[in-house]
Every structure is written in structure tokens, then in C-alpha cells.
Amino acid sequence: MAYKLINARPSPFGRKVEISMREKSIEYEVQYDVPWGENTCTPQYSPLEQLPILITEKGENVYDSGHIINWLETYHPSPALLPEDRDARIAVQTRRLLGERLMEIAQSLMFELFRPQPSTAWVDRQTRKVRGGLDELEKLYGEYTVQTEIGVDLGDLAVGTTLLGLEFGLESGLAPEAPVLHWRESYPTLDEAVSRLELRPSFAATKPQMMDVNLGATVS
Ligand SMILES: N[C@@H](CCC(=O)N[C@@H](CS)C(=O)NCC(=O)O)C(=O)O
């Protein structure tokens, strides 16, 4: 197998990379790792010690999901996950940006909530930012229809994996309870858009799985 993806089982970041590889029909094998575990191999491949990491045919290590996806778009341009048209391209990149940053901000909120004495000011600020991102995406998906019969774009990929990642976090107990993370209840347009994305074979084949880690204990 030419490509190896080092991934964490529940990772929305890794899922995003896997979906783009499946959409591009690129064969790969997956090696799972727990980046917070004592025996992690992650530092051998990435100075940032984060997953996912793609090991290419030439043995290069490509890390950070956004960079891996840009790398894949460069070396495997077909099918393109970004449209040619300039306005459409910017619109996709805006949704992508919101989806990617939302995951990072939600992670910052979750880690704070796991601490023995979370800072109220920090929790309020991150909660406001998550809500702001969700409000904006609800608006943007009201102006655009997900067309999963044709394919997915990098915006759908980032938004879908982030929102499904939050949902999986709550269901599995990996994420702490926080009302703002229950996005389906408050955002009907996003609920519908993500439900359509879940029908896409690349999404269906890459559902998050549990990992043997207690994030709360790790953080606190
Ligand atoms: N910006 C990174 C974030 C990746 C990330 O947070 N990965 C988690 C696993 S889901 C990780 O490796 N965390 C370990 C750490 O940050 O120390 C990306 O998009 O790849």
C-alpha cells in the first residue's frame, strides 16, 4: 500500500483526511495511535505531536489535516474538492475555515471544562465563539444545498466532520457536557445538511470509533 495514515480512532481531523482520500480513490492503510498515550509514535513523525499524519509513497511525513488535504489536492487534483469558479471557491473556503476553526475552538472549550476548576471567563468566551460559528454556518447552509450525489467539497468536509465529531464526543463521553455542543437541536439547516452528508459512502465508511483514553484525566 502506497500511503500510510497515522490516525486516532475518534479524530474528526483524521476523518476529514480519510474522506478526501476516499473521494479521490486513493488507496491507503491506517495505523492507529493514541497521541496522549505513553507509547505514542506521533513525535517520531510530527514535531507538533498531533495526528493525523500522512506518510507518502516517498516516505515524507505530512502533518496537520488542513495541510495534508492541500497536499492531496496538489498531488491528486482529480476529482477536485474545490471548485474552479473564483466566487464559488471563496465560498467553499469560508465554510471550510468555519468548520476547521470551530473544531479547534470547541476543543479548547472541552479541555477547559475538563479541568478541576474551569475558568468561567474562558468557558463563556469559547462558548460564544462556538455559537457564533454555528450561527454563521446555519446562515451559509441556508443559501446553499449540499449536493452529495455529485461529490463533497472541502467546506462540507470540514463542517461535516467537525459537527459529527462533536456529536460523537457527546455520545461517547469523550467530550464533557456543554449545551452549545448539541448543535442538531438548535440548527435545523445544519442538521439537514449534515444528515445528507452522512449518506455519502465516504462519510458512511469512516464513522468515528472509541479510543482507549480518558481525556478528562489526561487534561486535568
Ligand atoms: N490542527 C491539527 C489538530 C489535530 C489534533 O488536534 N489532533 C489530536 C487528535 S484528534 C491530537 O493529536 N492531539 C494531541 C495533542 O494536541 O497533543 C490538525 O488539523 O491536524
The ligand as a Tripos MOL2 file, in Angstrom:
@<TRIPOS>MOLECULE
LIG
   20    19     1     0     0
SMALL
NO_CHARGES

@<TRIPOS>ATOM
      1 N1         -4.6570   21.3520   13.6290 N.3       1 LIG1
      2 C1         -4.4690   19.9100   13.7760 C.3       1 LIG1
      3 C2         -5.1840   19.4270   15.0120 C.3       1 LIG1
      4 C3         -5.0480   17.9240   15.1950 C.3       1 LIG1
      5 C4         -5.3670   17.4470   16.6080 C.2       1 LIG1
      6 O1         -5.7450   18.2110   17.4970 O.2       1 LIG1
      7 N2         -5.2030   16.1280   16.7620 N.am      1 LIG1
      8 C5         -5.3930   15.4860   18.0510 C.3       1 LIG1
      9 C6         -6.0060   14.1120   17.8700 C.3       1 LIG1
     10 S1         -7.7050   14.2760   17.4160 S.3       1 LIG1
     11 C7         -4.0190   15.2870   18.6740 C.2       1 LIG1
     12 O2         -3.1720   14.6800   18.0590 O.2       1 LIG1
     13 N3         -3.8220   15.8070   19.8940 N.am      1 LIG1
     14 C8         -2.6310   15.6340   20.6490 C.3       1 LIG1
     15 C9         -2.0950   16.9430   21.1420 C.2       1 LIG1
     16 O3         -2.5610   18.0030   20.6740 O.co2     1 LIG1
     17 O4         -1.2080   16.9310   21.9880 O.co2     1 LIG1
     18 C10        -4.9660   19.2060   12.5050 C.2       1 LIG1
     19 O5         -5.8540   19.7400   11.8460 O.co2     1 LIG1
     20 O6         -4.4240   18.1480   12.1340 O.co2     1 LIG1
@<TRIPOS>BOND
     1     1     2 1
     2     2     3 1
     3     2    18 1
     4     3     4 1
     5     4     5 1
     6     5     6 2
     7     5     7 1
     8     7     8 1
     9     8     9 1
    10     8    11 1
    11     9    10 1
    12    11    12 2
    13    11    13 1
    14    13    14 1
    15    14    15 1
    16    15    16 2
    17    15    17 1
    18    18    19 2
    19    18    20 1
@<TRIPOS>SUBSTRUCTURE
     1 LIG1         1 GROUP 0 **** ****
